[in-house]
């Protein structure tokens, strides 16, 4: 939850830095420009901040049908389509601390429950606990959209080992568990590090943020990097 609060603030800092022309720039998510992406992040934070809003969005998304996560994010964007950039920034600044508090206060018996629908990852539909969503995915999602936004607007991304490095290391650990093969991994940059899994495996050397973009399927992949990690 410390990482969650910090990531909300760093994403807010990026939004506050944007010029008027930046909000219409295309992102690595083909259906979203910067403004649409920000409304999704806002909608997800509002969902995390309020049990009532969580239930409302969940029910509305399920009524839409289709893959739940796609229906949910489309709903969040559609419901906030008329918001001006300054309204998005103001609302996110207001709701982000409440989202972090709401996630922190979620009791263990709720975290242990399985989500009502499976989540698509690669070619599989996976059962997730609510704890995995609350503690891990919601922070990864905001982080990756900060990556998307800084790339789209040619902003430099604020990276530190004690925040981004922890998030990246968690992704690396999950990635290694998902592929289960031997390799060594060297990720460069402030969020990077070195890992070794098994013996006599191939060596991979690349930027830490680019590694996360690749395993999130935002960039072309080869070999073990084709193994997807959810964000």
N, C-alpha and C positions, 0 to 999 in steps of 0.2 A: 504493500500500500504506500510505502515511501516512494517507490518507483512510480506508482500511479499518479500521486500528487505532483511529483516533479515533471512527469511527462505531460500532464495536462497544462502545467505552467509553460513548459517549453513550446508546446503547440500554440498556446495563446500568444506567446512572444512572437512567433512567426506570423500569426494572423495580424498582430498589431503593426508589424513591419511592412505589410503589403501596401503597394500603391494601388490606385483605383484600377489601373489597367491590368494588374496582376490577377484579379479575381476571375477574369474570363479566360485565363490561359488553360490549355489542355493539360491533362495529367496522364500518368501511366495507366489509370483506370479509364478505359475508352469512353464510357458513358458520362463521365464527370469532369467538369472543369474545376478550378480551385474553389469557386463558391459552392458548387454542389457538394464537393468533398467535405467542405467545412460544415455544411448543414447535416451531412451524415454523422460526422464526429460530434456535433452538437446534439443531434437526436439521440445518439448512443449515450452521451453523458447525461442527458435528461432522463433516459431510461434507467440508468444506474443510480440516479439521485433520488428516485421516487418509486416506491412499490406500486402505487396506483398507476403511474405513467408506464412502468414496466408491464403491468398487466394489460393496460389499454393498447400499447404498441404491439404486444404479443398477439392479442386477440385480433387486432386489425390486420396484422400481417398474415395470420393464419387464414383469415377470411379471403385474402387475396389469392391464396393457393400458390402452387408452384414450390420451388425450393425455398425453404423458410428464410434463410439468411438473405437471399436475393430479394424476397418480398419485403422483408423488414427494412433493409437499407433503402430500397426504392420508396417505401412509405415515408421514411425519415426525410428524404430529399424532397419528395412531392409536397409534404405538409409544410415545408419551410421555403418553398419556391419563391415566395414574394418578399422574403426578408432581405433588407439591404445589408451590405457588408458591415456597416457600423453597428447595425442591430445584431448581426451574428456575433461580432466581437464582444459587444456588451453582454449579450445573453450568455455566451460561453464563459466569460469572466465571472459571471454570477453563479452559474450552475456547476462549474468544474470542481470547486472545493466541496460542494455538497455531494457530487458524484464520488469523490474520493472517500468522504466520510461514510456515505451509504455503503460502498463496497467494503470498507473496513469493518463496519458493524454487522455484516452478514454473519449469522451464527453458523457454527460448524455443521449442525444437522441439515441446514439448507445447502451449504456447500457440498455436502456428500450426496445430495439428490442428483439423479440423472436428469438431463434436460429432456423436455417432452418430445423433441424431434432430433433425429440424427443430423450430423453435419458433414457435408461433402468435403473430402480431402483427397486429392488425386482421383483415383478410380473407385474409392470406397466411401461408404457412408458410415461415419463413426459415432458411437454413443459418447457424449461428453458429460462430465459432472458439471453442475453449476459452479463449483469451485474453480474448475479449470477455466471456465469463461470469465468469472469475476476476477480471479487472481492473476491470470496470465493473458488470455486473449484480448481483453479490453485494453490492457496496457500496450501489448504488441500492436494492436490495430491503430491506436493513436500514434504510436511511434512510427509505424510504416507510412501513415498518411502525412506525418511531418516530413518524412523522406520524400514522398510524392510531391508535396507542396514546395519544398525547397528546390527540388529539381525543376519543377515546372516554372518557377519564378527566378531561377538562377541565384538563389540565396545560398550562402554557406550554412551548413548545418552545425549547430552547437553540439559537440560530442565530447563526452568525458568518460573515463574508465569506470568511475564509481557509479555511473548511471547507465549510459549506453553500453558500456562494456559488460555490465551484468545482464542486460537484456539480450545482447548478442550471445553471451556464453550459454544462456538458457536455451536459445534457439539451436546453438551448436549441439548441446546435450540431447535435445529432442531429435534433431536430425540424425545423430549417430545411432540413437535407439531405433529410429524408423528404418534405417538401411541395414544396421547390424553387421557391417563389414569393416575390415581393417583399412585404416588410412591415417595419414597425418594431415593436419590442417593448420596453415599459417594465415591468419587474417591480419592485415595491416591497418594502420590508422589508430586513432585514440581509443576506439572501441574494440580493437583486435586482441589477438593472443595466439598461443600455440597449443594444439591438442594432438594427442596420439591415441588412436583406437586400434587395439590388436597389434599384430606384427606383420611386417612385409607388405603393407598395403600401399596404394598409390599416394603420392604427395600432392596436395592442392595448396596454391598460394594465390591469394587475391584480397582485395579490399573488404573490410568487414561489412560495410553497408551494402556493397555490391553482392556479397555472399547472401545477405538477407533478401535482397531484391530477387536474386536468382531462385532461392528455395521457396520464395513466395510466388514463383511463376510470373514475375514481372520482367524477366529477361531470359534469353535463350540459355539452355542448360545442356550439359553433357555428363555422362557417367553418373557418379553418385549425386551430383548436384541436381539431377532430375527428380530426386526424392523430395516431395513437397512437405513443407512445414506450415501449419496454419497461422495466419496473422489476423 
